[in-house]
Amino acid sequence: MARINPFKPTAGMNPPELIGRDEILDDFIEALENGPGAPDRLLRVSGVRGVGKTVLLNALGDVAREYGFHVVDVAANAGFCDRILGALARNREVSSLSISPSIPGVSLDSVGISKSATQLGQAMYEASRNGGLLITLDEIQDAPLDEMRELGNEIQLLVRQGANVAFAFAGFPASVDGVVMGETLTFLQRAKHVELKRLMDFEVGDSFEETMVRAGKSVAPGVADALTAAATGYPFMVQLVGYYTWQSASRRGSDAVESCDAEKGIATARRSFDSMMIEPALRHVSGKQLEYLSAMARCGFGLVASGDIAREMGVDSTSVSTYRRRLVDAALIEAPSSGMVSFAIPYMREYLLEHVRE
């Protein structure tokens, strides 16, 4: 009988095992148990593409549902406040809510507030009274400021009222920092910051072997090590190499994952990663930004000095600062120390060296 592939390399899809996030989830569970006011009920999650931000938000939602919370998951593109209100209205426990132009404890005579904001706040308040409310907001870099301000104000009011509410939002590092540093959203600065990094090799290797064995296949010596090296600690790549390696063994009709399967799986995963992650990430960069990235790729592995990139481009170092900043904001490169940068996405350097002329 064919065994179902346990790996899920689809954006936002929950993997068979959430690696390396146990402490975050444990803190969130304790926050729900400790009631309103617990700091881990307000979370700002940052990280580059493919590092597992959406998956973590999904996991937080699963935990909250187990505790009887209403969970509303939305992407932060335009109209998300209306989508939150619509989701709450569809819930049977709040669908009969009578919307009035007031919020408990707030007078419209003293506070200017829109009708839509009033409705959103009232619906959120009622949901928090009927089991609790968690709102997760993904892709914060796409959030219109006025809607972010509206939602932030409503959540702040609920927190002040001691309501049973939790809120988690996620996005690129620069975008998350930009939201909380805004003058009108200072309340969100107090949200606990969770920065998602690449996974530890020992966690990844153990997970590969345990996942495959649990799903019904044995794993030959050396396979987990090869897959771990190819994944580079990058959660999305973990799922890709696991998926295609499993598929290779299944196509051979084998219940044992061998080195030949790992070799084929890694090669297929690399091609898929280029088309699913790297090419979409590069699609909207400007010509000069692409020139910067290509020069950076030619400067070698690991950390690269900004001055070296400028010399490779044949320009003064001050003239590339704008490109550098925009690429950091887009989470394509990281700047871990002054004057130094590195690629945020694995295999980006190799892709640029191979395809730059294209």
C-alpha positions in Angstrom: 0.0 0.0 0.0 1.4 3.4 -0.9 2.4 5.5 2.0 1.4 9.2 2.0 4.2 11.7 1.7 4.4 13.5 5.1 6.2 16.6 3.9 4.2 19.7 2.9 6.3 22.2 0.9 3.5 24.6 0.2 3.6 28.2 1.4 1.8 28.5 4.8 1.0 24.8 4.9 1.5 23.2 8.3 4.5 20.8 8.2 4.3 17.3 9.9 6.5 18.7 12.7 7.1 22.2 13.8 10.8 22.2 14.4 12.5 24.6 16.9 9.5 26.6 17.9 8.6 24.7 21.1 9.6 27.5 23.5 7.5 30.1 21.6 4.4 27.8 21.8 5.0 26.9 25.4 5.2 30.6 26.3 2.0 31.3 24.4 0.2 28.4 26.1 1.2 29.7 29.5 0.0 33.2 28.5 -3.5 31.8 27.6 -3.6 30.0 30.9 -2.4 33.0 32.9 -5.2 35.1 31.5 -5.4 38.7 30.2 -2.3 40.8 30.8 0.2 38.0 30.1 2.9 39.5 27.9 3.0 36.6 25.4 -0.5 37.3 24.3 0.9 40.1 22.1 3.4 38.9 19.6 5.3 40.5 16.7 6.9 37.8 14.6 9.6 38.8 12.1 11.7 36.8 9.6 12.7 36.5 6.0 10.8 34.6 3.3 10.3 30.9 4.0 11.5 30.9 7.6 8.1 29.8 8.9 6.2 33.0 10.0 2.8 31.8 8.6 3.3 28.3 9.9 3.9 29.7 13.4 0.8 31.9 13.2 -1.1 28.7 12.2 0.3 26.9 15.2 -0.7 29.7 17.6 -4.2 29.5 16.2 -4.4 25.8 16.7 -3.3 26.3 20.4 -5.9 29.0 20.9 -8.7 26.9 19.5 -7.8 24.2 21.9 -8.4 26.7 24.7 -11.8 27.7 23.3 -10.8 30.9 21.6 -12.3 32.3 18.4 -9.4 32.6 15.9 -9.4 35.0 13.0 -6.5 34.7 10.5 -6.1 37.4 7.9 -3.5 38.7 5.5 -2.6 42.3 6.0 -3.4 43.6 2.5 -6.0 46.3 2.0 -9.4 45.6 3.6 -8.3 43.3 6.4 -10.3 45.2 9.0 -13.5 44.5 7.1 -12.4 40.8 6.7 -11.9 40.5 10.5 -15.3 42.0 11.1 -16.9 39.7 8.5 -15.3 36.6 10.1 -16.6 37.6 13.5 -20.0 38.2 12.2 -20.2 34.8 10.6 -19.4 33.2 14.0 -22.7 32.0 15.5 -21.9 33.4 18.9 -21.5 36.9 17.5 -23.6 36.8 14.4 -26.7 38.2 16.3 -24.6 41.1 17.6 -26.5 44.4 17.6 -24.1 47.0 16.4 -24.5 50.3 18.1 -22.3 53.4 17.7 -20.5 52.9 21.0 -17.8 50.8 22.6 -18.0 49.9 26.3 -16.3 52.6 28.3 -15.8 54.9 25.3 -18.0 57.9 24.5 -18.2 59.0 20.8 -18.7 62.5 22.0 -15.1 62.6 23.4 -13.3 60.2 21.0 -13.5 60.5 17.2 -14.1 57.0 15.8 -15.5 55.8 12.5 -18.6 53.6 12.3 -16.5 50.7 10.9 -14.0 51.0 13.7 -16.9 51.0 16.2 -18.4 47.8 14.7 -15.0 46.1 14.7 -14.3 47.0 18.3 -17.8 45.9 19.4 -17.5 42.6 17.5 -14.0 41.9 19.0 -15.2 42.7 22.5 -18.2 40.3 22.2 -16.0 37.5 20.8 -13.5 38.0 23.7 -16.4 37.6 26.2 -17.5 34.3 24.5 -14.4 32.1 25.0 -11.7 34.6 24.0 -10.3 36.0 20.7 -7.0 35.6 18.9 -6.3 37.6 15.7 -3.3 36.8 13.6 -2.2 39.2 10.9 0.3 38.0 8.3 2.4 39.8 5.7 2.5 43.0 7.7 4.6 44.7 5.0 1.3 44.9 2.9 -0.7 46.6 5.7 -2.3 50.0 5.0 -1.3 52.3 7.9 -4.8 53.5 8.5 -6.1 50.0 8.9 -3.2 49.0 11.1 -3.9 52.0 13.3 -7.6 51.1 13.5 -6.9 47.5 14.5 -4.1 48.5 16.9 -6.4 51.0 18.7 -9.2 48.4 19.1 -6.8 45.8 20.5 -5.3 48.4 22.9 -8.7 49.3 24.2 -9.6 45.6 24.7 -6.3 45.1 26.6 -7.1 48.1 28.8 -10.5 46.6 29.6 -8.9 43.3 30.6 -10.6 41.4 27.8 -9.7 37.8 26.9 -7.8 38.7 23.8 -4.5 37.9 22.0 -2.9 39.3 18.9 0.0 38.2 16.8 1.3 39.8 13.6 4.1 38.8 11.3 6.2 40.2 8.4 9.7 41.0 7.2 12.0 42.4 9.9 12.1 45.9 8.6 8.3 46.0 8.1 7.6 44.8 11.6 10.0 47.3 13.1 8.4 50.0 11.0 4.9 49.3 12.3 5.8 49.4 16.0 8.0 52.5 15.6 5.2 54.5 14.1 4.1 57.4 16.3 0.4 56.3 16.2 1.2 52.6 17.0 3.4 52.9 20.1 1.2 50.4 21.9 2.5 47.6 19.7 6.1 48.3 20.8 5.2 46.4 23.9 4.3 43.3 21.9 6.9 40.6 22.5 9.3 40.3 19.6 9.9 36.8 18.2 12.5 36.8 15.5 12.5 33.5 13.5 16.0 32.3 12.6 17.3 29.3 10.6 16.9 26.0 12.4 19.8 24.1 14.1 21.2 21.2 12.1 20.7 18.7 14.9 17.0 19.6 15.1 16.6 19.3 11.3 18.4 15.9 11.1 16.4 14.4 13.9 13.2 15.6 12.3 14.0 14.2 8.9 14.6 10.7 10.3 11.7 10.8 12.8 9.2 12.0 10.2 10.1 9.4 7.6 10.1 6.5 10.1 6.8 7.6 11.7 5.3 7.7 8.2 6.5 4.2 7.4 9.9 4.3 5.7 13.3 3.4 7.0 16.2 5.7 6.5 19.6 4.6 5.3 22.7 5.9 7.1 23.9 9.2 5.9 20.6 10.2 4.3 19.5 12.5 7.1 22.9 14.2 7.1 22.8 14.9 3.4 19.2 16.3 3.6 20.2 18.5 6.6 23.2 20.0 4.7 21.0 20.7 1.7 18.2 22.3 3.8 20.7 24.8 5.4 18.4 25.2 8.4 15.7 26.9 6.2 12.2 25.6 7.1 10.8 25.7 3.6 13.8 23.9 2.1 13.4 21.3 4.8 10.0 20.5 3.5 11.1 20.5 -0.2 14.1 18.2 0.2 12.1 15.9 2.4 9.2 15.8 0.0 11.2 15.0 -3.2 13.4 12.5 -1.4 10.3 10.6 -0.2 8.9 10.7 -3.7 12.0 9.2 -5.1 11.8 6.3 -2.8 8.1 5.8 -3.4 8.6 5.8 -7.2 11.1 3.0 -6.8 8.4 1.2 -4.8 10.7 1.1 -1.8 10.0 1.4 1.9 13.6 2.4 2.5 15.0 5.9 1.7 18.4 5.4 0.2 21.3 7.7 -0.7 20.2 7.7 -4.3 16.8 9.1 -3.2 18.5 11.9 -1.3 20.6 12.8 -4.3 17.6 12.9 -6.6 15.4 14.7 -4.0 18.0 17.4 -3.3 18.5 18.1 -7.0 14.7 18.4 -7.6 14.3 20.5 -4.5 16.9 22.9 -5.6 15.2 23.5 -9.0 11.8 23.9 -7.2 13.3 26.3 -4.7 14.6 28.5 -7.5 11.1 28.7 -9.2 9.1 28.9 -6.0 11.2 31.1 -3.8 14.1 32.9 -5.5 12.6 33.9 -8.8 9.4 35.4 -7.3 11.6 37.3 -4.8 13.7 38.8 -7.6 10.7 39.6 -9.8 10.1 43.1 -8.5 13.7 44.3 -7.8 14.9 47.2 -10.0 17.8 46.9 -12.4 20.2 48.6 -10.1 19.2 46.4 -7.2 19.7 43.3 -9.3 23.1 44.7 -10.3 23.9 45.1 -6.6 22.9 41.6 -5.8 24.9 40.2 -8.7 28.0 42.1 -7.7 27.5 40.8 -4.1 27.3 37.3 -5.4 30.6 37.7 -7.2 32.3 38.9 -4.0 32.2 35.4 -2.4 30.4 33.4 0.2 29.1 34.5 3.6 29.4 38.1 4.9 30.4 40.6 2.2 31.6 44.1 2.8 29.5 46.9 1.3 32.7 48.6 0.0 33.7 45.4 -1.9 30.3 45.4 -3.6 30.6 49.0 -4.6 34.1 48.4 -6.1 32.7 45.3 -8.0 30.1 47.6 -9.4 32.7 50.3 -10.2 31.0 53.0 -8.2 31.5 54.9 -4.9 30.3 53.1 -1.8 27.9 56.0 -0.8 26.0 55.6 -4.1 24.9 52.0 -3.3 23.4 52.8 0.2 19.9 53.2 -1.2 20.0 49.9 -3.0 21.3 48.2 0.1 18.6 49.7 2.3 15.8 48.7 0.0 17.1 45.1 -0.4 17.3 44.8 3.4 13.7 46.2 3.7 12.6 43.6 1.1 14.3 40.8 3.2 16.5 39.8 0.3 19.7 40.6 2.2 20.6 41.0 5.8 22.9 43.4 7.5 24.1 41.7 10.7 26.9 44.2 11.3 27.9 47.7 10.2 29.1 47.7 6.6 28.5 43.9 6.1 25.7 42.1 4.3 24.7 38.5 3.5 22.0 36.9 1.4 18.8 36.3 3.4 17.7 33.4 1.2 19.8 30.3 0.7 21.1 29.5 -2.8 20.5 33.1 -3.9 24.2 33.5 -4.6 24.4 30.4 -6.7 21.2 31.4 -8.7 22.6 34.8 -9.5 25.9 33.5 -10.6 24.2 31.1 -13.0 21.4 33.3 -14.3 22.5 36.9 -14.0 22.9 37.3 -17.8 19.3 36.1 -18.2 
